[in-house]
């Protein structure tokens, strides 16, 4: 039972609704406890599993790690409201995979074009670190989301945890598909997974991921998409 009744928002609607967990998903006790703590402290925040965002007919699917505290867990839209958002959406706009303007809020009018964002873990983990068991448990929802994307042929994994879940969902083998920035992995059915460092504030601040490096990932993703059309 929730400590408070979480808010809803008419603009937060999943493009793949049948793949989503319930608003009060109870599968991961540690994540549930953290959610309830957030609901008590910040009752106006989203504080629930964050749905996918983007184009159901997308040919490019982006797999993130999990909602950020000040970002998606607060606003209900992936990469919206924290320091990861500007780099993510400015890159997608530059790549022709988004339209409108990113303003860090769900009603800014931004839309994705031929792209969709899903997460490996749907709920906010403490310290942004899901446990291996939580990642495994949530993989069922990622599998459902991927299965609901009939046109997606290019997948971009943001970080090693997202990479590992993506490889497993797409039918690949982890010993053969090792994570590295801009690494490409062809899955058994011909779908392609491209790796990227996550666009987190930490990776940006340390220079591990620069805008140019991130843009190169999506330049490659759109080039492969066009080749496969």
C-alpha positions as CSV (number, residue, x, y, z in Angstrom):
1,X,0.0,0.0,0.0
2,X,1.4,3.4,-1.0
3,X,2.0,6.0,1.7
4,X,0.6,8.6,-0.6
5,X,-1.4,8.5,-3.8
6,X,1.2,9.2,-6.5
7,X,0.4,11.8,-9.1
8,X,-0.5,11.0,-12.7
9,X,0.1,13.2,-15.8
10,X,-1.9,13.1,-19.0
11,X,1.3,13.5,-21.1
12,X,3.0,10.5,-19.5
13,X,1.6,7.7,-21.7
14,X,3.7,4.8,-22.8
15,X,3.9,4.1,-26.6
16,X,4.1,0.4,-25.6
17,X,1.6,0.2,-22.7
18,X,1.3,-3.6,-22.6
19,X,5.0,-3.8,-21.7
20,X,4.8,-1.6,-18.7
21,X,4.8,-2.7,-15.0
22,X,1.9,-1.5,-12.8
23,X,2.2,1.9,-11.3
24,X,2.8,0.3,-7.9
25,X,4.9,-2.6,-9.0
26,X,5.9,-4.7,-6.0
27,X,8.5,-7.1,-7.5
28,X,11.6,-5.6,-6.0
29,X,11.3,-4.9,-2.2
30,X,14.3,-2.6,-2.0
31,X,13.0,-0.4,-4.9
32,X,9.5,-0.4,-3.4
33,X,10.9,0.8,-0.1
34,X,12.9,3.5,-1.8
35,X,9.8,4.6,-3.9
36,X,7.7,4.9,-0.7
37,X,10.4,7.0,0.9
38,X,10.4,9.3,-2.1
39,X,6.6,9.5,-2.2
40,X,6.5,10.6,1.4
41,X,9.3,13.2,0.9
42,X,8.2,14.4,-2.5
43,X,4.5,13.7,-3.0
44,X,4.2,15.8,-6.2
45,X,6.9,13.8,-8.0
46,X,6.2,10.9,-10.4
47,X,7.8,8.3,-8.0
48,X,6.8,5.2,-10.0
49,X,8.1,3.0,-12.8
50,X,8.9,5.2,-15.6
51,X,7.3,4.3,-19.0
52,X,9.0,4.3,-22.3
53,X,9.1,7.5,-24.3
54,X,9.0,7.9,-28.1
55,X,7.9,6.4,-31.4
56,X,6.4,2.9,-31.3
57,X,7.3,2.5,-34.9
58,X,10.9,3.5,-34.3
59,X,13.7,1.8,-36.0
60,X,16.2,2.9,-33.3
61,X,15.7,2.0,-29.7
62,X,17.7,3.5,-26.9
63,X,18.2,1.4,-23.7
64,X,19.0,3.4,-20.6
65,X,19.9,2.2,-17.2
66,X,17.2,3.4,-14.7
67,X,15.4,6.6,-13.7
68,X,17.5,9.4,-12.1
69,X,16.4,10.9,-8.8
70,X,16.0,14.4,-10.1
71,X,15.2,13.4,-13.6
72,X,12.7,10.7,-14.7
73,X,11.8,9.7,-11.1
74,X,10.7,13.3,-10.6
75,X,9.1,14.1,-14.0
76,X,8.0,10.7,-15.3
77,X,9.8,11.0,-18.6
78,X,13.2,9.4,-19.4
79,X,16.2,11.8,-19.2
80,X,14.0,14.7,-18.4
81,X,14.8,17.2,-15.6
82,X,18.4,16.4,-14.7
83,X,21.9,16.9,-16.1
84,X,21.7,14.0,-18.5
85,X,18.7,15.4,-20.4
86,X,20.3,18.3,-22.3
87,X,23.0,16.1,-23.9
88,X,20.6,13.3,-24.6
89,X,17.9,15.3,-26.3
90,X,20.2,17.9,-28.0
91,X,22.0,14.9,-29.6
92,X,18.8,13.3,-30.7
93,X,17.6,16.7,-32.1
94,X,20.9,17.1,-34.0
95,X,20.6,13.5,-35.3
96,X,17.1,14.1,-36.7
97,X,15.6,11.7,-34.1
98,X,13.7,14.3,-32.2
99,X,11.5,17.3,-32.9
100,X,10.7,20.4,-30.9
101,X,12.8,21.8,-28.1
102,X,13.9,20.2,-24.8
103,X,13.1,22.3,-21.8
104,X,13.4,19.7,-19.0
105,X,9.7,19.2,-18.5
106,X,7.1,16.7,-19.8
107,X,5.0,19.4,-21.4
108,X,7.8,21.0,-23.4
109,X,6.4,19.5,-26.6
110,X,9.5,17.5,-27.4
111,X,8.8,14.4,-29.5
112,X,11.0,11.6,-30.7
113,X,11.0,10.6,-34.4
114,X,12.0,7.1,-35.4
115,X,13.4,6.6,-31.9
116,X,12.2,5.3,-28.6
117,X,13.8,5.2,-25.1
118,X,13.3,2.3,-22.7
119,X,15.2,1.5,-19.5
120,X,16.8,-1.7,-18.3
121,X,15.4,-0.9,-14.8
122,X,12.0,0.9,-14.6
123,X,12.2,2.2,-11.0
124,X,14.7,4.5,-9.2
125,X,17.4,2.5,-7.4
126,X,19.2,3.9,-4.4
127,X,22.4,5.7,-5.4
128,X,21.5,4.9,-9.0
129,X,22.8,1.4,-8.5
130,X,20.4,-1.5,-9.1
131,X,21.3,-4.9,-7.8
132,X,21.9,-7.8,-10.2
133,X,18.7,-9.3,-9.0
134,X,16.7,-6.1,-9.7
135,X,18.1,-6.0,-13.2
136,X,17.2,-9.6,-13.8
137,X,13.7,-9.1,-12.4
138,X,13.0,-6.0,-14.6
139,X,14.4,-7.6,-17.7
140,X,10.9,-9.1,-18.3
141,X,9.6,-5.6,-18.9
142,X,12.4,-4.8,-21.2
143,X,11.8,-8.0,-23.2
144,X,8.1,-7.0,-23.5
145,X,9.0,-3.6,-24.7
146,X,11.5,-4.8,-27.3
147,X,8.9,-7.4,-28.5
148,X,6.4,-4.6,-29.0
149,X,8.8,-2.7,-31.4
150,X,8.3,-4.5,-34.7
151,X,10.5,-2.1,-36.7
152,X,13.4,-1.6,-34.3
153,X,16.6,-3.0,-35.8
154,X,19.2,-0.7,-34.2
155,X,19.6,-0.6,-30.4
156,X,21.8,1.8,-28.5
157,X,22.8,0.6,-25.0
158,X,23.9,3.3,-22.5
159,X,26.4,1.8,-20.2
160,X,27.4,-1.7,-19.3
161,X,24.3,-2.7,-17.3
162,X,22.0,-1.7,-20.2
163,X,24.4,-3.4,-22.6
164,X,24.2,-6.7,-20.6
165,X,20.4,-6.6,-20.5
166,X,20.2,-5.7,-24.2
167,X,22.4,-8.5,-25.3
168,X,20.3,-11.0,-23.3
169,X,17.0,-9.7,-24.5
170,X,18.2,-9.6,-28.2
171,X,19.5,-13.2,-28.0
172,X,23.2,-12.5,-28.1
173,X,26.0,-14.0,-26.0
174,X,27.8,-11.8,-23.5
175,X,31.3,-13.4,-23.7
176,X,31.3,-12.5,-27.4
177,X,29.6,-9.1,-27.1
178,X,31.8,-7.1,-24.8
179,X,30.9,-3.6,-23.8
180,X,33.0,-0.7,-25.2
181,X,32.1,2.8,-26.4
182,X,31.0,2.7,-30.1
183,X,31.3,-1.1,-30.1
184,X,28.9,-2.8,-32.5
185,X,27.4,-6.3,-32.0
186,X,25.3,-8.1,-34.5
187,X,22.6,-10.2,-32.9
188,X,21.6,-13.7,-34.2
189,X,18.6,-12.3,-36.1
190,X,20.5,-9.4,-37.7
191,X,19.6,-6.6,-35.3
192,X,22.5,-4.5,-34.2
193,X,23.5,-3.2,-30.8
194,X,25.7,-0.2,-30.4
195,X,27.3,0.6,-27.1
196,X,27.8,4.1,-25.6
197,X,29.0,5.4,-22.3
198,X,26.0,6.6,-20.3
199,X,25.3,10.4,-20.6
200,X,25.3,10.8,-16.9
201,X,26.4,13.9,-15.1
202,X,29.5,12.1,-13.8
203,X,30.6,10.9,-17.2
204,X,30.1,14.3,-18.7
205,X,31.9,16.1,-15.8
206,X,34.9,13.7,-16.0
207,X,35.2,13.9,-19.7
208,X,34.6,10.2,-20.2
209,X,31.8,11.1,-22.5
210,X,31.9,14.3,-24.6
211,X,29.2,15.6,-26.9
212,X,31.2,14.6,-29.9
213,X,31.6,11.1,-28.7
214,X,27.8,10.8,-28.0
215,X,27.0,12.3,-31.4
216,X,29.2,9.8,-33.1
217,X,27.1,7.0,-31.6
218,X,23.9,8.3,-33.1
219,X,25.6,9.2,-36.4
220,X,26.5,5.5,-36.6
221,X,23.0,4.4,-35.5
222,X,21.3,6.5,-38.2
223,X,23.7,5.4,-40.8
224,X,23.1,1.8,-40.1
225,X,19.4,2.4,-40.0
226,X,19.5,3.9,-43.5
227,X,21.6,1.0,-44.8
228,X,19.1,-1.5,-43.4
229,X,16.1,0.3,-44.9
